[in-house]
Amino acid sequence: MTTHTTTSSIGLAETRERLWAALEARDEAAAADAVFDAHDAGTTTEDLLLDVIGPVQARVGGEWAAGRIGVAQEHAVTAVQDRVIAALAHRAPRHRTAAGTAPRRATGTAPRRVTVACVDGEWHALPARLLAEVLRSRGFLVDYLGAHVPTPHLIAHLHQTGADAVALSASLPVRLPTAHAAVTAVQAIGLPVLVGGAAFGPDGRYALLLGADGWAPDARAAASLLADGLRRPEALPQDPTRELPHLSDQEYTLVTRSRTQLTRHVVKALEDAVPAMGAYTDRQRERTAEDIAHIVDFLAASLYADDAELFTGFVTWTAGILRARGVPGDALVAALDVLTDTQHDFPRARTHLLAGRRALTRIPEPSAPGPLS
């Protein structure tokens, strides 16, 4: 047993390296060959999806965060991965599974139908795609709707297809409000909702906050939960904010509505507070404004969830991204200071912003000067 596991692990590692090398070379045919050769050698579809393609995609994200690849290259690689997944799904023998026999069937006399979708505004679709293909390989009937599915369209689809459950994916915490709306709307028509993705926290804390019927840390766990059967909602949900009493202070709403004005105000104030901005190019100014808008978005998300850790996690991640690019953190700290000054009437917002600033002061500054973004 030990020898088999070691050999299998080595095979997966080698396949990951082959796939990575092909993606680096922008060689789609070689990328497909790396995956198909492993499949032909006996590696299951599920293992290829979750132990090869998934980790390689995570590595792509790490390379972007370190500044070693750009957004366009990341998008190109993701597109190749998506096409490899599609090809793998269509070539996989339907009579073979992880055990080498018939597909693992969901519990019950007939396969369960599951709708898999990304919440409104969520464009990172690969995790949802991986889940959809894992479910198919286990014998589920799957409707995969892809990225950025507006909630009204999702509900219309569910009325037409007779799904047994819905799996929603979100990678960014700024999508929590729209995820909440989607969860509530789906439950209102009597269907259970499973959620997953980084947006819901590493421990699924925000899934519980939003009232989802289940949360899974990965596709294997999600497939197992769906096979066991999620509990259907017993009653129609009421107001989506019914379990979020902190929203009654209107801080989330007001910060969200003033996003554009706050962004402009902070950018203008930074021009006075950070002398280096006088030498910024138009592109650097544009990216600085984008960064400030993201800060406001994550502040709003942290207010929605009433969790300052959500905001501090974002600003420290942002500082790490900037540091990897040799950018000093003084502009980021200054941006939080300016934003904090605008929130004198919003105690929760000030608390989150001050927590973010304290977290930033514990991060060493890079030595090279540069723009905020």
Secondary structure, DSSP 8 states (H G I E B T S, - for coil): -HHHHHHHHHHHHHHHHHHHHHHHTT-HHHHHHHHHHHHHTT--HHHHIIIIIHHHHHHHHHHHHTTSS-HHHHHHHHHHHHHHHHHHHHHS-TT--TTSSS----SSSS--EEEEEE-TT----HHHHHHHHHHHHTT-EEEEEES---HHHHHHHHHHHT-SEEEEE--SGGGHHHHHHHHHHHHHTT--EEEESGGG-TT-HHHHHTT-SEE-SSHHHHHHHHHH-----SS----TTTT-GGGGG-HHHHHHHTHHHHHHHHHHHHHHH-GGGGG--HHHHHHHHHHHHHHHHHHHHHHHHT-HHHHHHHHHHHHHHHHHTT--SHHHHHHHHHHHHHTTT-HHHHHHHHHHHHHHHTS---SS-----
